Amino acid sequence: MTATKGLEGIVATTSSISSIIDGVLTYRGINIDELAEKASFEEVVYLLWFGKLPNRQELNDLQAQLDQEAALPAEVIDYIKSLPNGVHSMAALRSIVSTLALYDPEAGDMDQASNVRKAIRLQAQLPTIVAAFARIRQGLEPLAPKKGESIAANFLYMLTGEKPEDIAVEAMNKALILHADHELNASTFAARVTVATLSDIYSGVVSAIGALKGPLHGGANEQVMAMLEEIGSPEKVQAYIQDKLNNKVKIMGFGHRVYKNGDPRAKHLQAMSKQLGQLTGDLSWYDMSTQIEELVTGMKGLKPNVDFYSASVYTTLGIPRDLFTPIFAMSRVSGWTAHILEQYEDNRLIRPRAEYVGPSNAQYIVLEDRV
Ligand code: ACO
């Protein structure tokens, strides 16, 4: 038995949800480029869960169910209020989603219909949680979700208390679509491993949130912004990046395990970053980002991934940087739950082996004789 570090190149399951073939990403066979330009996030959620685009009636029904489920139980709002000051936003999200399960009478039910209802509930409630967390820590009351609004518009409203501009809704909708699913990424794999023990859907999503938190995965978007802020201005980019690369420090938002010729999601976020910068009259984050891209690609041959330009997009939308990864989660929960439903459909425990590299024939030494 020989291990492959990081399971690189290992095909661990079959799936019909999303594919990455020759650098092209599809959801249920539809190119992500087309979905990013034409679809609503709600249509994409339906597509991921049910394997086809919804007709008008099906989309209306999904919207009505999301509306119905978006509010949080009062106990969960109280729980958010009880969190310590300054807690990490992804640690908070992980705990809040775990707490949410305690107030769902269907949490432990394993039949398909209740799992679909819980997927809808999780998709509807995650944006409410992220917005409530953001307001409560500022000493503000959380806002109830509005009915009949898209997830993108509702989230921005619940975050700021104001009706968002169309361009902000469009940008958020596109970002949610681009983050919705990504084959067997680390957090989705974590979700599938958890539910393959026949544990419940909430346990799967909590595992996934824990995996997404890390800076090698979803946590990278926050780190990209931290880097841009640390650099401070376009004329400091070159020295900063050269110094990091010369010292073998990774530049967050670059590189990918699967894409070696570029992440197809990055160009959409780059275009949005530029468009939003032009509209607000502040292209500094965008300009710094393009300079960094040029340097990292030139020096290391690495291309930006989905996290790189999402940082300047969210910042230009006025979103605090520690909410970037929770926003990723409120999109990716659609993919996690689609994969969880798929795993349940044809389940087998996921239990690989390890190549043992420890000592052999070691002896037990009684406590008194140990040095
Ligand atoms: N900056 C500088 N060098 C890098 C970077 C980077 N961002 N990414 C990879 N490299 C280098 C490595 O140092 C390594 O070089 P070496 O062979 O000289 O040691 C080589 O490229 C291969 O890198 P690995 O880390 O082995 O590649 P792996 O496939 O394991 O990791 C990963 C992929 C985690 C995405 C990596 O590129 C990385 O750490 N990027 C920065 C974090 C990031 O942006 N994560 C988000 C990924 S997208 C997502 O999850 C949503």
Residues whose N, C-alpha, C, O or C-beta is under 5 A from the ligand:
A	BS01	ACO	P215 L216 H217 G218 A220 V249 K250 I251 M252 G253 F254 G255 H256 R257 N305 D307
